Amino acid sequence: MARRPAKAGGSISRGGGVALGEAVFRSLCAALQAGSYRAGDRLREEEVAQRLKVSRTPVREALGRLAARGFVEPAGGRGLIVRNLDIAEVLELYAMREIMEGAAARLASEHASATEVDALRDIEQAFVEASETEIADMARLNRAFHEAICRAARNRYLDNASRELQDWIALLGPTTFTVTGRPSTSHAEHQAIIAAIATRDGDKAEQLARAHIREALRCRLKLLQKQ
């Protein structure tokens, strides 16, 4: 079945003094993370401008920034397409993710407040309550879980780098929760990470977080083999 045309969402505004080009860029990045745009999807200035109800100038600026970061590339004819990462890039991406998630968990074990640990437990409970048919909800809650750990790490540079990495992960397509059994194993891994953070065991938190990403990579490779 053909995929329905990707949508970047409704109109945007420059709330908080954000320049329009920046607002369009953020909207497109959010659309990538939400899966509204997938690898191979075509982006045309005019279509994006119509969807976001802005002129083509800020859209051109935003698409230029996406191209400079390597998220999109020229398509045959007019427009750009969302890039499809090759296997080497996937391995490099997960290698960096393993390092960063491990560091975030270690730092969170040092800095997380009791309230933040409780928030991690709440996110994980919501993850458990999501039906396995609600894959999109699982993926959203999983992102929230990892973002919460990164915030608890109290390192703005790690937080910024992690956000950029999430944009790249969005290019990979379907979540690994579509792999049979992955939701339950991921939940067990999350619980162990939370416990290590709560007990201030930095070594264990880092080891568990890194192992969690290695398992995610294993599932990602299984998905890629089916393509």
C-alpha positions as CSV (number, residue, x, y, z in Angstrom):
1,M,0.0,0.0,0.0
2,A,1.4,3.4,-0.9
3,R,2.2,5.7,1.9
4,R,0.1,8.8,2.2
5,P,1.9,12.1,1.5
6,A,3.9,13.3,4.4
7,K,2.8,16.4,6.2
8,A,4.8,18.9,8.2
9,G,1.8,19.9,10.3
10,G,-0.3,23.1,10.4
11,S,0.7,26.7,10.3
12,I,3.4,28.0,12.5
13,S,4.1,31.2,14.3
14,R,7.2,33.0,15.6
15,G,6.4,32.7,19.3
16,G,9.0,33.8,21.7
17,G,10.7,36.0,19.1
18,V,11.9,33.0,17.0
19,A,12.7,34.1,13.4
20,L,10.4,32.6,10.8
21,G,13.2,30.6,9.1
22,E,14.2,29.1,12.5
23,A,10.5,28.3,13.2
24,V,10.2,26.5,9.9
25,F,13.4,24.6,10.5
26,R,12.3,23.5,13.9
27,S,8.9,22.4,12.5
28,L,10.6,20.3,9.8
29,C,13.0,18.7,12.4
30,A,9.9,17.9,14.6
31,A,8.2,16.3,11.5
32,L,11.3,14.1,11.0
33,Q,11.3,13.0,14.6
34,A,7.5,12.3,14.5
35,G,8.0,10.2,11.3
36,S,5.9,12.5,9.2
37,Y,8.8,12.6,6.8
38,R,10.6,9.3,6.0
39,A,13.7,8.4,4.0
40,G,12.9,8.9,0.3
41,D,10.1,11.4,0.9
42,R,10.3,14.4,-1.4
43,L,10.3,18.0,0.0
44,R,9.3,20.9,-2.3
45,E,9.5,24.5,-1.2
46,E,6.0,25.3,-2.5
47,E,4.3,22.3,-0.9
48,V,6.0,22.9,2.5
49,A,5.2,26.6,2.4
50,Q,1.5,25.8,1.7
51,R,1.3,23.3,4.6
52,L,3.0,25.7,7.1
53,K,1.2,28.8,5.7
54,V,4.4,30.8,5.2
55,S,6.2,32.2,2.2
56,R,8.8,30.2,0.3
57,T,11.7,32.3,1.5
58,P,11.9,30.9,5.1
59,V,11.2,27.4,3.7
60,R,14.1,27.8,1.4
61,E,16.3,28.8,4.3
62,A,15.2,25.9,6.5
63,L,15.7,23.3,3.7
64,G,19.2,24.8,3.1
65,R,20.0,24.1,6.7
66,L,18.6,20.6,6.5
67,A,20.8,20.0,3.5
68,A,23.9,21.4,5.2
69,R,23.3,19.0,8.1
70,G,23.0,16.1,5.6
71,F,19.3,15.3,6.4
72,V,18.2,15.9,2.8
73,E,19.8,15.8,-0.6
74,P,18.9,16.9,-4.1
75,A,16.4,14.8,-5.9
76,G,16.1,14.3,-9.6
77,G,14.3,17.3,-11.0
78,R,13.0,19.8,-8.5
79,G,13.1,19.5,-4.7
80,L,15.0,17.5,-2.2
81,I,14.5,14.1,-0.7
82,V,15.0,12.8,2.9
83,R,18.2,10.9,3.0
84,N,18.4,7.1,3.5
85,L,21.4,6.2,5.7
86,D,23.6,3.4,4.6
87,I,24.6,0.5,6.9
88,A,28.0,2.2,7.8
89,E,26.2,5.3,8.9
90,V,23.8,3.3,11.0
91,L,26.6,1.6,12.8
92,E,28.4,4.9,13.3
93,L,25.2,6.5,14.6
94,Y,24.5,3.8,17.1
95,A,28.2,3.7,18.2
96,M,27.9,7.4,19.1
97,R,24.5,6.9,20.7
98,E,25.9,4.2,22.9
99,I,28.6,6.5,24.2
100,M,26.2,9.4,24.8
101,E,23.4,7.4,26.4
102,G,26.0,5.7,28.7
103,A,27.4,9.1,29.7
104,A,23.9,10.5,30.3
105,A,22.9,7.6,32.6
106,R,26.2,7.9,34.6
107,L,25.7,11.7,35.1
108,A,22.0,11.2,35.9
109,S,23.0,8.8,38.7
110,E,25.0,11.7,40.1
111,H,22.6,14.5,39.6
112,A,19.0,13.2,39.3
113,S,16.6,14.4,42.0
114,A,14.1,12.1,43.6
115,T,11.4,13.8,41.6
116,E,13.3,13.1,38.4
117,V,13.6,9.5,39.3
118,D,9.9,9.3,40.0
119,A,9.3,10.9,36.6
120,L,11.3,8.2,34.9
121,R,9.2,5.6,36.7
122,D,6.0,7.4,35.6
123,I,7.1,7.4,31.9
124,E,8.0,3.8,32.1
125,Q,4.6,2.9,33.6
126,A,2.9,4.7,30.8
127,F,5.1,2.7,28.4
128,V,4.0,-0.5,29.9
129,E,0.3,0.5,29.8
130,A,0.6,1.3,26.1
131,S,-0.8,-1.6,24.0
132,E,1.7,-3.3,21.6
133,T,-0.6,-2.1,18.9
134,E,0.2,1.5,19.9
135,I,3.7,1.5,18.5
136,A,3.8,5.2,17.9
137,D,2.9,5.8,21.6
138,M,5.7,3.5,22.6
139,A,8.2,5.3,20.5
140,R,7.1,8.7,21.8
141,L,7.4,7.5,25.4
142,N,10.8,5.9,24.7
143,R,12.0,9.3,23.4
144,A,10.6,11.0,26.5
145,F,12.4,8.4,28.8
146,H,15.8,9.1,27.2
147,E,15.3,12.8,27.1
148,A,14.4,12.8,30.8
149,I,17.7,11.0,31.6
150,C,19.6,13.4,29.5
151,R,18.0,16.4,31.3
152,A,18.8,14.8,34.7
153,A,22.5,14.5,33.6
154,R,22.7,18.3,34.0
155,N,25.0,18.8,31.0
156,R,23.7,21.3,28.4
157,Y,26.3,20.2,25.8
158,L,25.4,16.5,26.1
159,D,21.7,17.5,25.9
160,N,22.2,19.5,22.7
161,A,24.3,16.7,21.1
162,S,21.6,14.2,22.1
163,R,18.9,16.2,20.4
164,E,20.8,16.4,17.2
165,L,21.4,12.7,17.3
166,Q,17.7,12.1,17.6
167,D,17.1,13.9,14.3
168,W,19.5,11.4,12.7
169,I,17.7,8.5,14.3
170,A,14.5,9.7,12.9
171,L,15.9,9.1,9.4
172,L,16.0,5.3,10.1
173,G,12.3,4.8,9.7
174,P,10.2,2.3,11.7
175,T,10.8,2.1,15.4
176,T,12.6,-1.0,16.7
177,F,9.5,-1.7,18.8
178,T,8.1,-3.3,15.6
179,V,10.5,-6.2,16.3
180,T,8.8,-9.1,18.1
181,G,9.5,-9.0,21.8
182,R,11.4,-5.7,21.8
183,P,8.9,-3.8,23.8
184,S,9.1,-6.2,26.8
185,T,12.9,-6.4,26.7
186,S,13.2,-2.7,26.4
187,H,11.0,-2.3,29.4
188,A,13.2,-4.6,31.5
189,E,16.3,-2.7,30.4
190,H,14.7,0.7,31.3
191,Q,13.7,-0.6,34.7
192,A,17.3,-1.7,35.4
193,I,18.6,1.7,34.3
194,I,16.2,3.5,36.6
195,A,17.2,1.3,39.5
196,A,20.9,2.1,38.9
197,I,20.3,5.8,38.7
198,A,18.1,5.7,41.9
199,T,20.9,4.0,43.8
200,R,23.6,6.3,42.5
201,D,25.5,3.5,40.9
202,G,27.1,5.3,38.0
203,D,29.2,2.4,36.7
204,K,26.2,0.1,36.5
205,A,23.9,2.9,35.0
206,E,26.4,3.5,32.2
207,Q,26.9,-0.2,31.5
208,L,23.2,-0.9,31.4
209,A,22.5,2.1,29.2
210,R,25.2,1.1,26.7
211,A,23.9,-2.5,26.7
212,H,20.4,-1.1,26.0
213,I,21.6,0.7,22.9
214,R,23.5,-2.3,21.7
215,E,20.3,-4.3,21.9
216,A,18.5,-1.6,20.0
217,L,21.1,-1.8,17.3
218,R,20.6,-5.5,17.0
219,C,16.9,-4.9,16.5
220,R,17.6,-2.1,14.0
221,L,19.8,-4.4,11.9
222,K,17.0,-7.0,11.9
223,L,14.7,-4.4,10.4
224,L,17.2,-3.3,7.8
225,Q,17.7,-6.9,6.7
226,K,14.0,-7.1,5.9
227,Q,14.1,-4.0,3.6
